[in-house]
Amino acid sequence: MGEFAITYDALMCDFTVSGDTLEEIVATGQLLEILFSRGGVCQLDGVSERDKPSVKQSLVASYNSLLAPTVRAACMETSTISTKENGFVGSHSSKEHRNSDRISISSWFNQFSILLQRSLRERKHESFNTSRVFQVIMAAVLAGLMWWHSDVKDVQDRLGLLFFMSIFWGVFPSSNSVFVFPQERAIFVKERTSGMYTLSSYFMSRIVGDLPMELILPTIFLSVTYWMAGLKTEVGAFLLTLLVLLGYVLVSQGLGLALGAAIMDAKQASTIVTITMLAFVLTGGFYVHKLPSCIAWIKYISTTFYSYKLLIYVQYGEGKRLSSLLGCSLPHRSDRASCKFVEQDVAGQIRPAVSVSVLLFMFVGYRLLAYLALRRIKA
């Protein structure tokens, strides 16, 4: 409310009393206090109040008879208006909250751009901190040294490298992204309660903002490891391997986001994502080929299984050329370990189109589950 002022000129004395509210003026006794301020002196025709004690009683009587009814009526009117305004705001607050998501496209994009800039500033330091960059570079160098210029005929060794890449870039992004929503829950709920933005703009800014952050480190890793290990020396093969790896990283990140949003407890979500990725790795197709029927279904929901098969396909295709190179078609060479790997891992794989379709479905599905999980959190 604005500032109120009362001017009183009774008995040839001018007084002005001001305050934030009329109630404040009356309740604090500010009016009479200021009337007799400055040493309790009011000048009346050049004569001090000390010489005429009856002036104070006259002023009080004049205030009670002239100003008091007006001030009291104004206070009552102000209180009534405030009550109505508060009731109006309260009655419409739930409607405003329900309609907070129904905004114009321009407002949505404005929210999205602001949240995206904030997300990029926050994630820049988190994604590229020294320890994480050092971890990725050291893993790439160690992998490159262990598989240094591996021979194309060493099928088992190369498959081991491809599976190691599937393990590392399945566990690493999922274990990091699982903490995103649990750590931001308090801020998210507070900002959503105040109606600062819609859930969709927040979620999309998070997804888009994470893309460049999550894709730079895998690119560095593969650029180091691929050429050190001497994998298929073709630019096209390298780019396809990079595409598969980046897609796999985004799918694994989506898995972490979905579990984190569903559980909303950092420790519990971390435990669940570790167990889930362990199950995916064990059923990924490298360690065990003949799974018990009761758990064989796990490999068909395993992100590691599909990415591993795509990485193999980029390097060896359907395996016919490799099989001919190793002489696996000859009867006396069919018992070699490399030929068995060609038969089980390279030739006996699902079609690449199926793997790509499943990974795309997981990419969208995990993020949709994360969004639905966030919707159930009441602001």
C-alpha positions in Angstrom: 0.0 0.0 0.0 1.1 3.6 -0.6 2.0 6.2 2.0 -0.8 7.9 3.8 -0.6 11.5 5.1 -2.8 13.4 7.5 -2.7 17.2 7.8 -4.3 19.0 10.7 -4.4 22.8 11.1 -6.6 23.1 14.2 -6.0 26.1 16.4 -3.8 27.8 13.9 -1.1 25.0 14.1 -0.2 23.0 11.0 0.8 19.4 11.5 1.5 16.6 8.9 1.6 12.9 9.9 2.7 10.2 7.5 3.1 6.5 7.5 2.9 3.3 5.4 -0.7 2.6 6.5 -3.5 4.4 8.3 -3.5 1.6 10.9 0.1 2.3 11.6 -0.6 6.0 12.2 -3.4 5.3 14.6 -1.9 2.2 16.4 1.5 3.8 17.1 0.0 7.0 18.3 2.2 8.8 15.8 -0.2 11.6 15.3 -0.3 12.9 18.8 3.4 12.1 19.3 4.4 14.3 16.4 1.9 17.0 17.3 3.9 17.5 20.6 7.4 16.7 19.3 10.3 19.0 19.3 10.4 19.4 23.0 6.6 19.4 23.4 6.3 22.8 21.9 3.6 24.0 19.5 3.7 27.6 18.5 0.3 29.3 18.8 0.3 33.0 18.0 3.9 33.2 19.2 3.0 31.8 22.6 4.5 28.5 23.9 2.4 25.6 25.0 4.1 25.7 28.3 2.4 28.9 28.9 -1.0 27.6 27.9 -1.5 24.0 29.2 -5.1 23.9 27.9 -3.8 23.7 24.3 -3.1 20.0 24.6 -6.5 19.2 25.9 -8.1 21.3 23.1 -6.1 19.5 20.4 -7.1 16.0 21.8 -10.7 17.0 21.9 -10.6 18.4 18.4 -8.9 15.2 17.1 -11.5 13.0 18.8 -14.4 15.0 17.4 -13.1 15.8 13.9 -10.4 13.4 12.7 -11.0 10.2 14.7 -14.3 9.2 12.9 -12.7 9.9 9.5 -9.5 7.9 10.2 -11.5 5.0 11.7 -13.7 4.8 8.6 -10.7 4.9 6.3 -9.0 2.1 8.3 -12.1 0.0 8.1 -12.4 0.6 4.3 -8.7 -0.3 3.8 -9.0 -3.5 5.8 -12.1 -4.5 3.8 -10.3 -4.0 0.5 -7.2 -5.9 1.7 -9.4 -8.8 2.8 -11.2 -8.9 -0.6 -7.9 -8.8 -2.4 -6.4 -11.6 -0.4 -9.5 -13.7 -0.9 -9.4 -13.0 -4.6 -5.8 -14.1 -4.8 -6.4 -17.1 -2.7 -9.4 -18.2 -4.7 -7.5 -17.9 -8.0 -4.1 -19.3 -6.9 -5.0 -22.9 -7.6 -6.4 -21.9 -11.0 -3.2 -20.0 -11.8 -1.1 -23.0 -10.8 -3.2 -25.3 -12.9 -2.8 -23.0 -15.9 0.9 -22.4 -15.3 1.7 -25.0 -18.0 -0.7 -23.4 -20.5 1.5 -20.6 -21.7 2.2 -19.1 -25.0 4.9 -20.5 -27.2 7.0 -17.4 -26.9 6.8 -17.5 -23.1 7.8 -21.2 -23.2 10.8 -20.6 -25.4 11.8 -17.7 -23.2 11.7 -19.9 -20.1 13.6 -22.6 -22.1 16.3 -20.3 -23.2 16.9 -18.9 -19.7 16.9 -22.4 -18.1 19.2 -23.7 -20.9 21.8 -20.9 -20.2 21.7 -21.7 -16.5 22.1 -25.4 -17.2 25.0 -24.9 -19.4 26.8 -22.6 -16.9 26.2 -25.2 -14.1 27.1 -28.3 -16.1 30.2 -26.8 -17.7 32.1 -27.0 -14.5 30.6 -30.3 -13.4 31.2 -32.1 -16.7 34.7 -30.9 -17.3 36.1 -30.9 -13.8 39.7 -32.0 -13.6 39.1 -35.5 -12.1 36.5 -36.5 -14.7 38.6 -35.4 -17.6 41.7 -37.1 -16.2 39.7 -40.3 -15.6 38.5 -40.4 -19.2 41.9 -39.6 -20.7 43.7 -42.2 -18.6 41.1 -44.9 -19.5 41.6 -44.1 -23.2 45.4 -44.2 -23.0 45.4 -47.4 -21.0 43.0 -49.1 -23.4 45.0 -47.9 -26.3 48.2 -49.3 -24.8 46.7 -52.6 -23.9 45.3 -53.2 -27.3 48.2 -51.4 -29.1 47.9 -52.1 -32.9 46.0 -55.3 -32.4 45.9 -57.8 -35.2 42.7 -58.1 -37.2 43.0 -61.9 -36.8 43.0 -61.6 -33.0 39.2 -61.6 -32.9 38.9 -62.4 -29.2 41.2 -59.5 -28.2 39.3 -57.0 -30.4 35.9 -58.1 -29.2 37.3 -57.6 -25.7 38.1 -54.0 -26.6 34.7 -53.4 -28.1 33.0 -54.8 -25.0 35.2 -52.8 -22.7 34.0 -49.6 -24.5 30.4 -50.8 -24.1 31.0 -51.3 -20.3 32.8 -48.1 -19.7 30.4 -45.8 -21.6 27.4 -47.6 -20.2 28.3 -47.3 -16.5 30.0 -43.9 -16.6 27.1 -41.7 -17.9 24.4 -43.6 -16.1 26.1 -43.4 -12.8 26.6 -39.6 -13.2 23.2 -38.7 -14.5 21.4 -40.6 -11.8 22.2 -37.8 -9.3 20.8 -35.0 -11.5 17.2 -34.8 -10.3 17.6 -35.9 -6.7 20.2 -33.2 -6.1 18.0 -30.5 -7.7 14.7 -31.6 -6.1 14.6 -28.9 -3.4 15.3 -26.1 -5.9 13.0 -27.6 -8.5 10.1 -27.8 -6.1 10.6 -24.3 -4.8 10.8 -22.7 -8.2 7.9 -24.7 -9.5 5.8 -23.7 -6.5 6.5 -20.0 -7.2 5.4 -20.6 -10.9 8.8 -19.6 -12.3 8.6 -22.0 -15.2 6.7 -25.0 -16.6 7.9 -28.6 -16.1 8.3 -29.1 -19.8 10.6 -26.1 -20.3 12.7 -27.2 -17.3 13.0 -30.8 -18.5 13.8 -29.9 -22.1 16.5 -27.4 -21.1 18.0 -30.1 -19.0 18.0 -32.7 -21.8 19.3 -30.3 -24.5 21.9 -28.7 -22.1 23.3 -32.1 -21.3 23.9 -33.1 -24.9 27.1 -31.2 -25.7 28.4 -32.0 -22.2 27.9 -35.7 -22.5 29.2 -36.1 -26.0 32.6 -34.4 -25.8 34.4 -36.8 -23.5 33.3 -39.9 -25.4 34.6 -38.3 -28.6 38.0 -37.7 -27.0 38.1 -41.2 -25.6 37.4 -42.9 -28.9 39.7 -40.6 -30.9 42.6 -41.8 -28.7 41.7 -45.4 -28.3 40.5 -46.2 -31.8 43.7 -45.3 -33.6 46.0 -46.6 -30.9 44.3 -50.0 -30.9 44.5 -50.1 -34.7 40.9 -50.8 -35.4 39.5 -50.7 -38.9 41.5 -48.0 -40.5 38.8 -46.2 -42.4 37.3 -42.8 -41.7 33.8 -44.1 -42.4 34.3 -46.9 -39.9 35.6 -44.5 -37.2 32.6 -42.2 -37.7 30.1 -45.0 -37.5 31.8 -46.3 -34.4 31.7 -42.8 -32.9 28.0 -42.5 -33.8 27.2 -45.8 -32.2 29.1 -44.9 -29.1 27.5 -41.4 -28.7 24.1 -42.9 -29.1 24.8 -45.5 -26.5 26.0 -42.8 -24.1 22.8 -40.9 -24.5 20.7 -44.0 -23.9 22.7 -44.9 -20.8 22.3 -41.3 -19.6 18.5 -41.6 -20.1 18.5 -44.7 -18.0 20.2 -42.8 -15.1 17.8 -39.9 -15.5 14.8 -42.2 -15.4 15.9 -44.1 -12.3 16.9 -40.9 -10.5 13.6 -39.2 -11.2 11.6 -42.3 -10.2 13.5 -42.9 -6.9 14.5 -39.3 -6.0 17.0 -40.5 -3.5 20.6 -40.2 -4.6 22.0 -43.2 -2.6 19.1 -45.6 -3.5 19.1 -44.5 -7.1 22.9 -45.1 -7.3 22.5 -48.6 -5.9 19.7 -49.4 -8.3 21.6 -48.1 -11.4 24.7 -50.1 -10.4 22.7 -53.3 -10.2 20.9 -52.6 -13.4 24.1 -51.9 -15.4 25.7 -55.0 -13.9 22.8 -57.1 -15.2 23.1 -55.5 -18.6 26.8 -56.1 -18.8 26.6 -59.7 -17.8 23.9 -60.4 -20.4 25.7 -58.2 -23.0 26.8 -61.2 -25.1 30.5 -61.3 -24.4 30.8 -63.3 -21.1 27.9 -65.8 -21.6 26.2 -66.9 -24.8 23.9 -69.5 -23.5 21.9 -67.9 -20.8 19.4 -69.8 -18.6 15.9 -69.4 -19.9 14.7 -67.7 -16.7 17.0 -64.7 -17.2 17.6 -64.8 -21.0 15.0 -62.0 -21.4 17.3 -59.5 -19.7 19.6 -59.3 -22.7 16.8 -58.0 -24.8 16.4 -55.0 -22.6 20.1 -54.6 -22.2 21.5 -51.4 -23.7 25.0 -53.0 -23.6 23.8 -56.0 -25.8 22.6 -53.8 -28.6 25.5 -51.4 -28.6 28.0 -54.3 -28.5 26.4 -55.9 -31.5 26.5 -52.6 -33.5 30.2 -52.1 -32.7 31.0 -55.6 -33.9 29.0 -55.0 -37.1 30.9 -51.8 -37.9 34.2 -53.6 -37.6 33.4 -57.0 -39.2 30.1 -56.7 -41.0 28.5 -60.1 -41.2 31.8 -61.9 -40.6 32.1 -63.6 -44.0 35.3 -61.9 -44.9 36.8 -62.5 -41.5 35.8 -66.1 -41.6 37.4 -66.6 -44.9 40.6 -64.8 -43.7 40.8 -67.2 -40.7 40.0 -70.2 -42.8 37.0 -71.1 -40.6 35.3 -72.8 -43.6 37.9 -75.5 -43.6 36.9 -78.6 -41.5 40.2 -78.9 -39.7 40.2 -75.2 -38.7 36.7 -74.9 -37.4 37.7 -75.8 -33.8 39.9 -72.7 -33.3 38.8 -70.2 -30.7 38.8 -67.3 -33.1 36.4 -69.2 -35.4 34.1 -69.9 -32.5 34.0 -66.2 -31.7 33.3 -65.4 -35.4 30.5 -67.9 -35.3 28.9 -66.8 -32.0 29.6 -63.1 -31.8 30.1 -61.9 -35.3 28.0 -64.0 -37.6 25.4 -64.9 -35.1 24.2 -61.5 -34.3 20.9 -59.7 -34.7 20.3 -57.3 -37.6 21.7 -53.8 -37.2 18.4 -52.2 -38.0 16.8 -54.0 -35.0 19.6 -52.8 -32.7 19.3 -49.2 -33.9 15.5 -49.2 -33.6 15.7 -50.6 -30.0 18.2 -48.0 -29.0 16.1 -45.2 -30.4 13.1 -46.5 -28.6 15.1 -46.6 -25.3 16.5 -43.1 -25.9 12.9 -41.7 -26.1 11.4 -44.1 -23.6 13.8 -43.5 -20.7 13.4 -39.8 -21.0 9.6 -40.1 -21.2 9.7 -42.1 -18.0 11.8 -39.5 -16.3 9.4 -36.8 -17.4 6.4 -38.7 -16.1 8.2 -39.4 -12.8 8.8 -35.7 -12.4 5.2 -34.9 -13.0 4.1 -36.8 -9.9 6.2 -34.5 -7.7 3.8 -32.0 -6.3 5.0 -28.4 -6.3 
